[in-house]
Amino acid sequence: MAWVEKVELEQGTGKLQPTHLVARAKVFDSGDGSPILQIDTTGSQDRQIPGKQSQTLQFGRESAEQLFLILQKTFDF
């Protein structure tokens, strides 16, 4: 599990990953009234335990806004 403090856009190239999986998003209260966005990914069907939760990323307002701005710019939302 990881708390994402900051999302930065980096220039460079990447490689399309061949593994496909399901990501699930949920929103919950942090305890102080601030929403937290949590994205969980599951293991691929090729893993020893298919569908088992694999990774978790949590975003607060600042990091979610940074991600939103990158998505907005990249995909013309």
Secondary structure in CASP SS format (residue, H / E / C, confidence):
PFRMAT SS
TARGET T0000
AUTHOR 0000-0000-0000
METHOD secondary structure of the structure
MODEL  1
M C 1.00
A E 1.00
W E 1.00
V E 1.00
E C 1.00
K C 1.00
V C 1.00
E C 1.00
L C 1.00
E C 1.00
Q C 1.00
G C 1.00
T C 1.00
G C 1.00
K C 1.00
L C 1.00
Q C 1.00
P C 1.00
T C 1.00
H C 1.00
L C 1.00
V C 1.00
A E 1.00
R E 1.00
A E 1.00
K E 1.00
V E 1.00
F E 1.00
D E 1.00
S C 1.00
G C 1.00
D C 1.00
G C 1.00
S C 1.00
P E 1.00
I E 1.00
L E 1.00
Q E 1.00
I E 1.00
D E 1.00
T E 1.00
T E 1.00
G C 1.00
S C 1.00
Q C 1.00
D C 1.00
R C 1.00
Q C 1.00
I C 1.00
P C 1.00
G C 1.00
K C 1.00
Q E 1.00
S E 1.00
Q E 1.00
T E 1.00
L E 1.00
Q E 1.00
F E 1.00
G C 1.00
R H 1.00
E H 1.00
S H 1.00
A H 1.00
E H 1.00
Q H 1.00
L H 1.00
F H 1.00
L H 1.00
I H 1.00
L H 1.00
Q H 1.00
K H 1.00
T H 1.00
F H 1.00
D C 1.00
F C 1.00
END
